Amino acid sequence: MDCQKPLKVNSIPIDDIIYRYRMAHMLNAAVEKGIFTKLTAPKKAHQLAEETRLDPRATEKLLNVLVASGLLIKSGEEYHNSI
């Protein structure tokens, strides 16, 4: 009976593909909801949620993902475009 060693799989390329896929969807959602155009001045998450008619908690999560990706900046409780 042969004892085979487990195959080593490098999941980094797969993880990268999944990350890019998710980021593309987050960016698409932000563009469709007008997040970037509504941030001509700094605003709080709940203000953007009201303007876009989105759930406040989901809006804050989306904004924080955009901050982590470098597309937005968070100063205190306010968000604004990074460019």
Phi, psi and omega in degrees: 000125180276134174263110180269139176283144178297142179288128177275125181246130177269108183274358183302313178299322179292316178300320179295317179297316180297316179299313181295323178298313180295318180296322178298320179291322177295317178296317179299316179298317180296319180292314180299324181272358176074026182302312184292321180287333178280350180260043175291337173228152180303140180217155175277159182302318182293330176294315178295323179299317178295315182295325183263356182058043178248163176297130182302319181293316179294323179297315180297320178296316178299314180299320179292326174295319179293327174294313181299330180275354178090004181276336176231162175239139177248124177238108187066242178256001184257147179246146172209162182297145180277346181255000000 
